Amino acid sequence: MPDQLLVIDAAQTAAHFYCGVILNANRAVRAAPIVCYLLHWSRAQIEQYGRTRGWRCEVLDLAELSHEPHTQRSDPPAYR
């Protein structure tokens, strides 16, 4: 199973709290320092814990993310 990124959005409960955890075989193998206690937890445990904290969790497949280098645009993106 390819690595996955579990994105945690806790901005509803704590201002500016947005971080990620790398999952391998549905187990946390890397984590942002603020959530390092989640290391070795299963995806289900993290999602359940997140629900009790009011976090929004989303899982992304790293293999599906673009590996193209970022290029600088001449015009900034439009924000709505």
KAVEN-V228164 format. One record per backbone hydrogen bond with DSSP energy under -0.5 kcal/mol. NH is the residue of the N-H (numbers start at 0). CO is the residue of the C=O. E is the energy in kcal/mol with one decimal. If there is no record, write none. Layout:
nh=NH co=CO e=E
nh=NH co=CO e=E
This chain:
nh=3 co=22 e=-2.3
nh=4 co=59 e=-3.2
nh=5 co=3 e=-0.6
nh=5 co=20 e=-3.4
nh=6 co=4 e=-0.8
nh=6 co=57 e=-3.4
nh=7 co=18 e=-3.2
nh=8 co=6 e=-0.5
nh=8 co=55 e=-2.8
nh=9 co=7 e=-0.6
nh=9 co=16 e=-2.4
nh=12 co=9 e=-1.5
nh=13 co=9 e=-2.4
nh=16 co=13 e=-1.4
nh=17 co=15 e=-0.9
nh=18 co=7 e=-2.2
nh=20 co=5 e=-1.9
nh=21 co=29 e=-2.4
nh=22 co=3 e=-3.3
nh=22 co=20 e=-0.5
nh=23 co=26 e=-2.7
nh=26 co=23 e=-0.8
nh=27 co=40 e=-2.8
nh=28 co=21 e=-3.0
nh=29 co=21 e=-1.3
nh=31 co=19 e=-1.8
nh=34 co=31 e=-1.9
nh=35 co=32 e=-1.3
nh=37 co=34 e=-2.3
nh=38 co=35 e=-1.6
nh=39 co=27 e=-2.4
nh=40 co=37 e=-2.2
nh=42 co=25 e=-1.9
nh=45 co=41 e=-2.3
nh=46 co=42 e=-2.7
nh=47 co=43 e=-2.5
nh=48 co=44 e=-2.6
nh=49 co=45 e=-2.8
nh=50 co=46 e=-2.0
nh=51 co=47 e=-1.6
nh=52 co=48 e=-1.0
nh=52 co=49 e=-0.5
nh=53 co=49 e=-0.7
nh=53 co=50 e=-0.8
nh=54 co=49 e=-3.0
nh=55 co=8 e=-2.3
nh=56 co=54 e=-0.5
nh=57 co=6 e=-2.0
nh=59 co=4 e=-2.7
nh=61 co=2 e=-1.7
nh=61 co=59 e=-0.6
nh=62 co=2 e=-0.6
nh=63 co=60 e=-0.9
nh=64 co=60 e=-0.6
nh=64 co=61 e=-0.8
